[in-house]
Amino acid sequence: MNEKEINELVGKQIFLAKWVFDKTKDYPVEKQLKIYEEVNKDIRTIEINQQKQSEKPTDKQLDFARNLGIEFPEKYTKKELSEKINEVKNIRFIPG
């Protein structure tokens, strides 16, 4: 992580802390901190899910998709290909 990325991350954390503490100014500090932690976790979960949605399919996934007759699986994201594989499996009643 370079200095620019660190500054961006710290800036986001400061913004989030100010936002949470502003919205919860009448709460005890301990509760404010808990809310901040939970909101921060939720944001991180959303970021991770967004990253996963843009990941490229694995070689194993691509091979399986080709074996099912799915055309151009390289164009799909990992998530999209997984959904397409499940769709084809459900149509063909493949167990598993």
Summary of the structure (lengths in Angstrom):
residues: 96
radius of gyration: 21.0
end to end distance: 40.4
largest distance: 59.8
contacts: 213
relative contact order: 0.08
helix: 76%
strand: 0%
